[in-house]
Amino acid sequence: IGSLSNKSIVWAASYEAKKDGIYTTMPIYMAKEKCKDAIFLPVDHEYYCSVSNDIFSFLKKRYNVVDVASIDEAYIDMSDVYLGKDPKQYFVNLQKEIYETLHIPCSIGVSYNRFLAKMGSDYKKPLGITIIAKKDVSNIIYPLKIEDTYGCGKATSAKLKEIGIKNAYINSYSWR
């Protein structure tokens, strides 16, 4: 999705397009070169805002604290929510209800801080649910390539790799 002009950028890319190397903020002319049979759709910001408002209204009716982070992302404080005996099932049911009510697929990341919750929501897409407890960080987060770490862009990951940091686990002794 993006302006059809070659001077514009990709606003969003499907999972299929991402497999071909197309990513958000890539210039449209580069995306067209990477994937000759890609279908480009114009931006409909008014529609996206409407859908976004529907999603956040849905969430705000259920939860006391919903912190909107972008047009399609929010952090929810779940500390006062009873998740039942099976927390994973709670989130499976929530994901299903969002899809059945709003016809919007979503990925859910659950953790004890925002960074890990965001990493969890990106971990399994589409329609993933990842719960990261403290005991899970070394198994889920540490093995990830440094460029797959939330907030670590191309330039930063290149600099980190230059000094020997290739994944999210940093051995404190390597700094000496």
C-alpha positions as protocol buffer text, in pm:
chain_id: "A"
residue {
  index: 1
  type: ILE
  ca { x: 0 y: 0 z: 0 }
}
residue {
  index: 2
  type: GLY
  ca { x: 134 y: 340 z: -91 }
}
residue {
  index: 3
  type: SER
  ca { x: 93 y: 624 z: -334 }
}
residue {
  index: 4
  type: LEU
  ca { x: 112 y: 496 z: -687 }
}
residue {
  index: 5
  type: SER
  ca { x: 381 y: 751 z: -768 }
}
residue {
  index: 6
  type: ASN
  ca { x: 736 y: 618 z: -797 }
}
residue {
  index: 7
  type: LYS
  ca { x: 844 y: 908 z: -571 }
}
residue {
  index: 8
  type: SER
  ca { x: 639 y: 769 z: -282 }
}
residue {
  index: 9
  type: ILE
  ca { x: 715 y: 498 z: -26 }
}
residue {
  index: 10
  type: VAL
  ca { x: 552 y: 170 z: 75 }
}
residue {
  index: 11
  type: TRP
  ca { x: 317 y: 238 z: 369 }
}
residue {
  index: 12
  type: ALA
  ca { x: 242 y: -128 z: 434 }
}
residue {
  index: 13
  type: ALA
  ca { x: 337 y: -458 z: 275 }
}
residue {
  index: 14
  type: SER
  ca { x: 165 y: -795 z: 282 }
}
residue {
  index: 15
  type: TYR
  ca { x: 348 y: -1097 z: 424 }
}
residue {
  index: 16
  type: GLU
  ca { x: 390 y: -1224 z: 68 }
}
residue {
  index: 17
  type: ALA
  ca { x: 552 y: -895 z: -38 }
}
residue {
  index: 18
  type: LYS
  ca { x: 778 y: -901 z: 268 }
}
residue {
  index: 19
  type: LYS
  ca { x: 906 y: -1244 z: 161 }
}
residue {
  index: 20
  type: ASP
  ca { x: 1014 y: -1079 z: -165 }
}
residue {
  index: 21
  type: GLY
  ca { x: 1211 y: -818 z: 31 }
}
residue {
  index: 22
  type: ILE
  ca { x: 957 y: -535 z: 23 }
}
residue {
  index: 23
  type: TYR
  ca { x: 932 y: -342 z: 349 }
}
residue {
  index: 24
  type: THR
  ca { x: 757 y: -38 z: 492 }
}
residue {
  index: 25
  type: THR
  ca { x: 929 y: 291 z: 396 }
}
residue {
  index: 26
  type: MET
  ca { x: 1093 y: 133 z: 87 }
}
residue {
  index: 27
  type: PRO
  ca { x: 1063 y: 363 z: -217 }
}
residue {
  index: 28
  type: ILE
  ca { x: 783 y: 246 z: -448 }
}
residue {
  index: 29
  type: TYR
  ca { x: 1019 y: 231 z: -748 }
}
residue {
  index: 30
  type: MET
  ca { x: 1242 y: -16 z: -558 }
}
residue {
  index: 31
  type: ALA
  ca { x: 942 y: -227 z: -455 }
}
residue {
  index: 32
  type: LYS
  ca { x: 831 y: -244 z: -819 }
}
residue {
  index: 33
  type: GLU
  ca { x: 1181 y: -361 z: -917 }
}
residue {
  index: 34
  type: LYS
  ca { x: 1194 y: -627 z: -644 }
}
residue {
  index: 35
  type: CYS
  ca { x: 853 y: -773 z: -724 }
}
residue {
  index: 36
  type: LYS
  ca { x: 738 y: -727 z: -1083 }
}
residue {
  index: 37
  type: ASP
  ca { x: 395 y: -887 z: -1020 }
}
residue {
  index: 38
  type: ALA
  ca { x: 317 y: -691 z: -701 }
}
residue {
  index: 39
  type: ILE
  ca { x: -19 y: -520 z: -679 }
}
residue {
  index: 40
  type: PHE
  ca { x: 2 y: -165 z: -547 }
}
residue {
  index: 41
  type: LEU
  ca { x: -301 y: -13 z: -379 }
}
residue {
  index: 42
  type: PRO
  ca { x: -352 y: 353 z: -300 }
}
residue {
  index: 43
  type: VAL
  ca { x: -356 y: 476 z: 59 }
}
residue {
  index: 44
  type: ASP
  ca { x: -701 y: 525 z: 216 }
}
residue {
  index: 45
  type: HIS
  ca { x: -608 y: 703 z: 536 }
}
residue {
  index: 46
  type: GLU
  ca { x: -969 y: 791 z: 624 }
}
residue {
  index: 47
  type: TYR
  ca { x: -1068 y: 422 z: 612 }
}
residue {
  index: 48
  type: TYR
  ca { x: -763 y: 313 z: 814 }
}
residue {
  index: 49
  type: CYS
  ca { x: -841 y: 572 z: 1082 }
}
residue {
  index: 50
  type: SER
  ca { x: -1200 y: 449 z: 1098 }
}
residue {
  index: 51
  type: VAL
  ca { x: -1091 y: 86 z: 1144 }
}
residue {
  index: 52
  type: SER
  ca { x: -829 y: 195 z: 1397 }
}
residue {
  index: 53
  type: ASN
  ca { x: -1092 y: 383 z: 1598 }
}
residue {
  index: 54
  type: ASP
  ca { x: -1316 y: 75 z: 1595 }
}
residue {
  index: 55
  type: ILE
  ca { x: -1038 y: -145 z: 1729 }
}
residue {
  index: 56
  type: PHE
  ca { x: -936 y: 95 z: 2004 }
}
residue {
  index: 57
  type: SER
  ca { x: -1300 y: 152 z: 2105 }
}
residue {
  index: 58
  type: PHE
  ca { x: -1341 y: -224 z: 2131 }
}
residue {
  index: 59
  type: LEU
  ca { x: -1034 y: -248 z: 2357 }
}
residue {
  index: 60
  type: LYS
  ca { x: -1123 y: 55 z: 2572 }
}
residue {
  index: 61
  type: LYS
  ca { x: -1462 y: -100 z: 2655 }
}
residue {
  index: 62
  type: ARG
  ca { x: -1282 y: -400 z: 2805 }
}
residue {
  index: 63
  type: TYR
  ca { x: -967 y: -259 z: 2965 }
}
residue {
  index: 64
  type: ASN
  ca { x: -898 y: 34 z: 3196 }
}
residue {
  index: 65
  type: VAL
  ca { x: -562 y: 131 z: 3046 }
}
residue {
  index: 66
  type: VAL
  ca { x: -518 y: 122 z: 2667 }
}
residue {
  index: 67
  type: ASP
  ca { x: -218 y: 319 z: 2547 }
}
residue {
  index: 68
  type: VAL
  ca { x: -242 y: 376 z: 2172 }
}
residue {
  index: 69
  type: ALA
  ca { x: 105 y: 355 z: 2017 }
}
residue {
  index: 70
  type: SER
  ca { x: 18 y: 394 z: 1648 }
}
residue {
  index: 71
  type: ILE
  ca { x: -270 y: 353 z: 1405 }
}
residue {
  index: 72
  type: ASP
  ca { x: -255 y: -27 z: 1450 }
}
residue {
  index: 73
  type: GLU
  ca { x: -84 y: -89 z: 1781 }
}
residue {
  index: 74
  type: ALA
  ca { x: -163 y: -48 z: 2150 }
}
residue {
  index: 75
  type: TYR
  ca { x: -28 y: -149 z: 2487 }
}
residue {
  index: 76
  type: ILE
  ca { x: -282 y: -271 z: 2740 }
}
residue {
  index: 77
  type: ASP
  ca { x: -217 y: -285 z: 3113 }
}
residue {
  index: 78
  type: MET
  ca { x: -354 y: -625 z: 3210 }
}
residue {
  index: 79
  type: SER
  ca { x: -243 y: -616 z: 3574 }
}
residue {
  index: 80
  type: ASP
  ca { x: -602 y: -585 z: 3702 }
}
residue {
  index: 81
  type: VAL
  ca { x: -750 y: -845 z: 3463 }
}
residue {
  index: 82
  type: TYR
  ca { x: -825 y: -1198 z: 3579 }
}
residue {
  index: 83
  type: LEU
  ca { x: -702 y: -1426 z: 3301 }
}
residue {
  index: 84
  type: GLY
  ca { x: -850 y: -1745 z: 3441 }
}
residue {
  index: 85
  type: LYS
  ca { x: -668 y: -2074 z: 3484 }
}
residue {
  index: 86
  type: ASP
  ca { x: -532 y: -2072 z: 3130 }
}
residue {
  index: 87
  type: PRO
  ca { x: -390 y: -1730 z: 3033 }
}
residue {
  index: 88
  type: LYS
  ca { x: -301 y: -1846 z: 2681 }
}
residue {
  index: 89
  type: GLN
  ca { x: -666 y: -1942 z: 2622 }
}
residue {
  index: 90
  type: TYR
  ca { x: -774 y: -1596 z: 2741 }
}
residue {
  index: 91
  type: PHE
  ca { x: -568 y: -1438 z: 2462 }
}
residue {
  index: 92
  type: VAL
  ca { x: -681 y: -1697 z: 2204 }
}
residue {
  index: 93
  type: ASN
  ca { x: -1039 y: -1601 z: 2289 }
}
residue {
  index: 94
  type: LEU
  ca { x: -959 y: -1228 z: 2272 }
}
residue {
  index: 95
  type: GLN
  ca { x: -790 y: -1266 z: 1935 }
}
residue {
  index: 96
  type: LYS
  ca { x: -1086 y: -1467 z: 1805 }
}
residue {
  index: 97
  type: GLU
  ca { x: -1337 y: -1210 z: 1934 }
}
residue {
  index: 98
  type: ILE
  ca { x: -1148 y: -923 z: 1769 }
}
residue {
  index: 99
  type: TYR
  ca { x: -1148 y: -1112 z: 1439 }
}
residue {
  index: 100
  type: GLU
  ca { x: -1515 y: -1216 z: 1459 }
}
residue {
  index: 101
  type: THR
  ca { x: -1634 y: -871 z: 1570 }
}
residue {
  index: 102
  type: LEU
  ca { x: -1413 y: -642 z: 1362 }
}
residue {
  index: 103
  type: HIS
  ca { x: -1280 y: -878 z: 1089 }
}
residue {
  index: 104
  type: ILE
  ca { x: -926 y: -771 z: 1175 }
}
residue {
  index: 105
  type: PRO
  ca { x: -650 y: -1028 z: 1238 }
}
residue {
  index: 106
  type: CYS
  ca { x: -406 y: -938 z: 1512 }
}
residue {
  index: 107
  type: SER
  ca { x: -95 y: -1068 z: 1680 }
}
residue {
  index: 108
  type: ILE
  ca { x: -64 y: -1047 z: 2058 }
}
residue {
  index: 109
  type: GLY
  ca { x: 249 y: -1017 z: 2268 }
}
residue {
  index: 110
  type: VAL
  ca { x: 224 y: -1050 z: 2645 }
}
residue {
  index: 111
  type: SER
  ca { x: 501 y: -974 z: 2890 }
}
residue {
  index: 112
  type: TYR
  ca { x: 602 y: -785 z: 3200 }
}
residue {
  index: 113
  type: ASN
  ca { x: 727 y: -480 z: 3006 }
}
residue {
  index: 114
  type: ARG
  ca { x: 644 y: -301 z: 2682 }
}
residue {
  index: 115
  type: PHE
  ca { x: 965 y: -392 z: 2500 }
}
residue {
  index: 116
  type: LEU
  ca { x: 911 y: -764 z: 2549 }
}
residue {
  index: 117
  type: ALA
  ca { x: 538 y: -736 z: 2472 }
}
residue {
  index: 118
  type: LYS
  ca { x: 627 y: -569 z: 2140 }
}
residue {
  index: 119
  type: MET
  ca { x: 891 y: -835 z: 2068 }
}
residue {
  index: 120
  type: GLY
  ca { x: 627 y: -1100 z: 2146 }
}
residue {
  index: 121
  type: SER
  ca { x: 369 y: -948 z: 1910 }
}
residue {
  index: 122
  type: ASP
  ca { x: 628 y: -947 z: 1629 }
}
residue {
  index: 123
  type: TYR
  ca { x: 757 y: -1295 z: 1711 }
}
residue {
  index: 124
  type: LYS
  ca { x: 478 y: -1494 z: 1544 }
}
residue {
  index: 125
  type: LYS
  ca { x: 288 y: -1317 z: 1267 }
}
residue {
  index: 126
  type: PRO
  ca { x: 23 y: -1329 z: 1145 }
}
residue {
  index: 127
  type: LEU
  ca { x: -221 y: -1425 z: 1419 }
}
residue {
  index: 128
  type: GLY
  ca { x: 49 y: -1514 z: 1669 }
}
residue {
  index: 129
  type: ILE
  ca { x: 22 y: -1512 z: 2046 }
}
residue {
  index: 130
  type: THR
  ca { x: 349 y: -1505 z: 2237 }
}
residue {
  index: 131
  type: ILE
  ca { x: 370 y: -1488 z: 2615 }
}
residue {
  index: 132
  type: ILE
  ca { x: 719 y: -1398 z: 2740 }
}
residue {
  index: 133
  type: ALA
  ca { x: 774 y: -1456 z: 3111 }
}
residue {
  index: 134
  type: LYS
  ca { x: 1109 y: -1375 z: 3274 }
}
residue {
  index: 135
  type: LYS
  ca { x: 1208 y: -1741 z: 3249 }
}
residue {
  index: 136
  type: ASP
  ca { x: 1144 y: -1735 z: 2870 }
}
residue {
  index: 137
  type: VAL
  ca { x: 1367 y: -1442 z: 2773 }
}
residue {
  index: 138
  type: SER
  ca { x: 1682 y: -1650 z: 2728 }
}
residue {
  index: 139
  type: ASN
  ca { x: 1499 y: -1899 z: 2502 }
}
residue {
  index: 140
  type: ILE
  ca { x: 1291 y: -1656 z: 2295 }
}
residue {
  index: 141
  type: ILE
  ca { x: 1476 y: -1324 z: 2283 }
}
residue {
  index: 142
  type: TYR
  ca { x: 1848 y: -1402 z: 2317 }
}
residue {
  index: 143
  type: PRO
  ca { x: 1874 y: -1621 z: 2003 }
}
residue {
  index: 144
  type: LEU
  ca { x: 1716 y: -1353 z: 1777 }
}
residue {
  index: 145
  type: LYS
  ca { x: 1938 y: -1182 z: 1524 }
}
residue {
  index: 146
  type: ILE
  ca { x: 2022 y: -830 z: 1636 }
}
residue {
  index: 147
  type: GLU
  ca { x: 1833 y: -683 z: 1339 }
}
residue {
  index: 148
  type: ASP
  ca { x: 1518 y: -857 z: 1463 }
}
residue {
  index: 149
  type: THR
  ca { x: 1533 y: -668 z: 1791 }
}
residue {
  index: 150
  type: TYR
  ca { x: 1261 y: -403 z: 1820 }
}
residue {
  index: 151
  type: GLY
  ca { x: 1406 y: -56 z: 1773 }
}
residue {
  index: 152
  type: CYS
  ca { x: 1728 y: -175 z: 1615 }
}
residue {
  index: 153
  type: GLY
  ca { x: 1735 y: -41 z: 1261 }
}
residue {
  index: 154
  type: LYS
  ca { x: 1970 y: -120 z: 974 }
}
residue {
  index: 155
  type: ALA
  ca { x: 2237 y: 135 z: 1069 }
}
residue {
  index: 156
  type: THR
  ca { x: 2242 y: 39 z: 1437 }
}
residue {
  index: 157
  type: SER
  ca { x: 2244 y: -334 z: 1369 }
}
residue {
  index: 158
  type: ALA
  ca { x: 2534 y: -287 z: 1124 }
}
residue {
  index: 159
  type: LYS
  ca { x: 2734 y: -97 z: 1388 }
}
residue {
  index: 160
  type: LEU
  ca { x: 2658 y: -358 z: 1653 }
}
residue {
  index: 161
  type: LYS
  ca { x: 2768 y: -637 z: 1420 }
}
residue {
  index: 162
  type: GLU
  ca { x: 3094 y: -451 z: 1358 }
}
residue {
  index: 163
  type: ILE
  ca { x: 3175 y: -477 z: 1729 }
}
residue {
  index: 164
  type: GLY
  ca { x: 3073 y: -842 z: 1747 }
}
residue {
  index: 165
  type: ILE
  ca { x: 2712 y: -823 z: 1863 }
}
residue {
  index: 166
  type: LYS
  ca { x: 2518 y: -1052 z: 1631 }
}
residue {
  index: 167
  type: ASN
  ca { x: 2217 y: -1145 z: 1842 }
}
residue {
  index: 168
  type: ALA
  ca { x: 2012 y: -1013 z: 2131 }
}
residue {
  index: 169
  type: TYR
  ca { x: 2227 y: -1188 z: 2392 }
}
residue {
  index: 170
  type: ILE
  ca { x: 2518 y: -973 z: 2503 }
}
residue {
  index: 171
  type: ASN
  ca { x: 2789 y: -1146 z: 2701 }
}
residue {
  index: 172
  type: SER
  ca { x: 2898 y: -882 z: 2952 }
}
residue {
  index: 173
  type: TYR
  ca { x: 3258 y: -1011 z: 2940 }
}
residue {
  index: 174
  type: SER
  ca { x: 3288 y: -929 z: 2569 }
}
residue {
  index: 175
  type: TRP
  ca { x: 3303 y: -559 z: 2661 }
}
residue {
  index: 176
  type: ARG
  ca { x: 3631 y: -592 z: 2850 }
}
